[in-house]
Amino acid sequence: MRKKRKHCNDDVPDDSRQGDNWDHVAYDPEHRLVISVVAGKRTAKNVEILVTDFKKRADGRIMNLITSDEYKPYKKLF
C-alpha cells in the first residue's frame, strides 16, 4: 500500500519508505533526451546524485538550463 507523507507514522518501520517522492530529472531540451533520473525523497543528497551523474554522462559539462522551484540544494551545486 502506498501512502502520502501526511498519512505515514514515523514509529512504523515500513512507513520510512513511504510518503512523498520526487523524480529528479536531467533533461536535454535541445535533443529531447533524458540524461539522468533519480527517484526518491526530496533531499540534497538526491540532487547531488543527479548533478554528479549528469556531469559524468556529459563529460564534465554542467547543465545549460535548470528549471526548479528554487529548491536550495541546486544553488549550492552551481
C-alpha positions, 0 to 999 in steps of 0.5 A: 500500500502506498501512502502520502507523507501526511498519512505515514507514522514515523514509529512504523518501520515500513512507513520510512519508505513511504510518503512523498517522492520526487523524480529528479530529472536531467533533461536535454531540451535541445535533443529531447533526451533524458540524461539522468533520473533519480527517484526518491525523497526530496533531499540534497543528497538526491540532487547531488546524485543527479548533478554528479551523474549528469556531469559524468554522462556529459563529460564534465559539462554542467547543465545549460538550463535548470528549471526548479522551484528554487529548491536550495540544494541546486544553488549550492551545486552551481 
